[in-house]
Amino acid sequence: MVCLLPLKFCLKFGRGLASLIWLFLPAKRKRLAEENIRRCLHVSTAESARIARESTVQFGAMFMEVLSFPKLKGNMGSHVKVAGLEHLTAYKNSGKRGAVIMTCHSDNWELMGGAFAQNGIPLVGVAKKQRSEGADKFINEYRTLIGMHITYRSGVREMYKMLDEGHFIGLIMDQDVGRVDGVVVKFFNQATNFVTGAASMSRFRKVPIFPAFMHKNPDGTHTLEISPPLTVERTQDKHADIKKMTQQLATLIEEHVRKYPDEWFWLHDRWKSMHVEYTLEEVAEFEKNLGIGADDSDSARERKGD
């Protein structure tokens, strides 16, 4: 039915449906999003409430766009404008190994993957397995339909194999990770656990990282912006090399979120592992080493309140 109806109508219907769902969202989740927004963007209570609602309501339109994949396939250019595609195609045509594409949960990241695939980029999407087997099968069928190859986060060996074969590994790296898988960097002037997959893969296989972010246009279409490649240094200190690049990528994500705050996934507890796995003294030490002074951040005190 969605594919038979005009896309603009479906997007409005999806937003309307999500607006109703927002009314029944637990107050605790709304409060978490609003607190994250105020802590990161230093906006008023009214503005944080607006951003929290808008960043959640957009999921209705996102879902309709995913359901429209059969219609968008082969006609992606009418809905997603791509800027900087030449950076990827030039590298692809060089005949080297594949590369890493780094992005975040902003705007419609599922549509972004489809845009890459429909523009001739052999993309491998690294997905998290859904708890519901039916939901996992559904979303992966639609991802495959639009041209993506999907592997799970646990399929590291497959990722490296496909990277060597010339595929581009798409990594969404803005979700919170535990102390085992992450490194502590500065994000919105707070000590934050960040996944190191992009930097580690780039350093180990000597391949570049292409930062890419998508945002909405006023007419309901999207623009996908691809930046020139970044390369991880290879010094004798492997950990320092990886942490330096991870910090650079975290800063790029922060800059994008500040520019398009309505489109980021604020409902996610981005700092969960910091206030669960670390003591306040450890967090303070991290922030001191990252150059975050007491006047710059009271995040540890706020997390204690949480």
N, C-alpha and C positions, 0 to 999 in steps of 0.2 A: 504493500500500500504506500509506503514512504517513497518508493522509487516511481510510483505512478503520479504522485502529487508534486507540485512545484516545490523546489528546494527551499525557497524563502518562506513559504507557508509552513513547511515542516520545522524550520529553525524557530519560527515564532511559536509554533505549537509546543516544541520541546522546551523552550524557555518558560512558557506558561505552566507546563506540567512541573518543571523544576521549581518554579516559584511556589506552587502548592506544597511540594515536598519540603521546601525550606521552612514552612510554617510548623511542620511537625519534627524538624530536626532537633535532637536533644539540646537543651540550653547549654550543657557542658561543652558540646562541640562548638557551638557558636561562640561561646565565651573564649575558648582556646584560640580560635581564629582571630578574634578581635584583639586579644592580648598580644598575640604574635605580631599583628599588624602595628599596634601602637608601639610595641617595643622596638620594632625594626624601622618603621617609617616616621615615628614621632608625630602622628596625626591626632586629631581630636577624636573623642569617643564617637561622635556622629559619623565622621568620615571612616573610621575603622569598621563601624557597623555596615556602612554602605559597601565598602570594599569586600568585606566578608560575605555579604549576601550576593553581590555580583559575581565573585569568583566561584561561588557554589552554583548559582542559577545557570551559569554558562554550560554546566554539564548536560543540561537538557538539549541544548543545541549540538553539543559534541556528539551525543548519542545518536541524534538524527543524522548527523554527517556520516557516522560510521555505518548506519543502516543504508545510507545512500551510496556506499562504495560501488555496488554494481552499476549505478548510473554514472558515477564520477570516473570510473575506470575508463581510460582512453580519452577522457575529457577533463583531466585534472587542471589543466592550464586555465580553464574558465573560472575556477574557484580558488586556486592557489597560485599567486605570483611568486616566482623564485628569483631572488637577487643573489648574485655571487656563485651561480652554478658553475661558472667557468673555472673556479678554483678546484672543484671536484673533478670535472671532466678532463682538465689538463693533467691532473695527477693520474687519473684512471687511464688516460691514453698513453702515459709514459711507460706502461708495461711493468711497473713495479708491483710490490705487494699491495694488499688492500690498505685501508686506513681506518682510523677511529673517528666517528662522528659523535660529538658530545652535545647534549642538550639538557633541558629540564622540563618539569611538569608545568608548562605554561601554555596557554591557548589549547589547541587540540593536537596533542602529541601523536595520537593515532593517525590523524590526517597528515601530519608531517611525514610519518613513515611512508604513507602511501604516495605523497608528493615526490619523495626521493625515488621510490621504486618506479613510478610512472615517468620520471625524467631520466631513466636509463641507469640509475645508480644501483648496483647489486647490493641491496641493504639486508643485513642480518639484524633483526630486532631482538634484543635481549629482554625477555619478559619474565615477570614473576608469575609463578603458577597460581591460578585462582583456587580458592578453597572449594568452590563448587565445580565439579567436573563438567557439568553442562555449560556453565558460564565460560570456563576455560576453553572448551571445544568451540563454542560460538565465536569468541573474540579472535581466536587463532585462525578459524576458517575465514573470517573476514579480512584478517591481516594477510593471509596467503592469497586470497582473492585479488587484493589490490597490488600484489607483486612482491610482498616481503617474504623473507625466510625467517622463521622464528626458532629461537633456541632459548632454553631456560638458563637462569643465572648459574645453575650448577654445571652447565655444559661448557666449561672452560676449554677443555681439549678440542671440542668442536669449533669453538670460536677461533682459536689459534690456527686450526687447520684451514678454516674458510678464509681467514685473514691472509694466510700464505697463498691461497688460490686467487686472491684479488678481490675479495668481498670487503664491503665497508661495514664495520661493526657499530651499530647504533647503541649508545649508552646514555640512559637518563640517570643523572648522578646527583640529584638534589634531595633524595630521601635520606632520612637518618639511618645510620648503620651503627653496629656495636663496636666495641673497642678492638675486637679481633680483626674485623675487616676494614676499619677506617683509620684515618689519621686526623688529629685535631688541627684545624686551621681557623682563620678569622673569617666570619661570615656575618654580615650586618653588625659588625663591631662586637661580636660575641664569639667565644670559643665554641667550636662546633665540630662534631664528628663528620667527616666526609669520606665517601668511598674513593678508593685509589685506583679503581679498575682502568680508567682511561690512561692515566699516567704510567701505570705499571705495564700495561699492554704496549703502549707506545715505546717505552724505554727498552723493554725486553725484545721486541721485534723490529725496532728501529723504524717505526712508521709514524707519520704525522697525525696530529689531532685537528679535526676541523670543527670549530665551535659553530653551532647552528641554532637559531631561535626563530620562532614563528609568532606573529601577532595578528590581531584582527584589524581589518580595515572598516571604516565607517559604513560601507555598503554591505557588510556581512561576509565579504571574501577575506582571504588571508594573504599575508606576505611572509615568505620563508627567506630569512637572511642567512647566508653562509659566509663565514669569515675566512680569511687566508689561514693556511695551516700553521700550527704551533709544533715545535719539536722539543722533546725532553732532553735536557743536558745529560751527558754520560760522564760523570766524574767518578772518583773512587768511592764516594759516599752515595750509595744507591738510595738509601732512605731519604737523604736530603734532596736528591734529584726529584724523587717522586713527590715529596711534600711540597717542594717549590712549585711544581707544575700544578698540583692539586689546588694550591692556594690561588694560582693564577686563574684556574678554571672556576673556582668558587667566586672569585671577584667578578668574572664575566657574567656569571649567573645573577649575582647580586645587582649588577648594573642593569641587566635586562629586567629584573623584577621591579626595580625602582622606576623604570621607564613605563612598564605596563603592570602595575600592581593589581589591577582588577582581574588579571588573567592567570595569576599563579595559584597553586593549590595550597591555600593557607590553612585548610582544615587539618593538614598533616602536622603532627607534633615533631617539628624539625629538630628540636633540642632534647628529645626524650632521653637518649642514651647519656647525655651529659649530666642530667639531674637524677638519673637512675643508677648509672655505673660509677660515677665519680663523686667524691666528697666535695663540699664547698671549698675546702682548702686546695684540692687538686684543680678545680675549675679556676680558682683565683691564680694559681701558679701558671696554668695554661695561658690565661689572659695576659698575665704579666709578660710571659715569653713572647706572646704575639703582639705586644705593644699596645694592649688595651688598658688604659689607666682607669682609676676609680671614677674619674670625672666623665669618662667616655661610656662606661657600661656599668649598670647595676643589675645585670642579668642574673648573677648568682643569687642576689638577694631576692629577686622576683621569683626565681625558680624555687627558692626555699619556701616562699609564700605559697607557690603552687602545691 
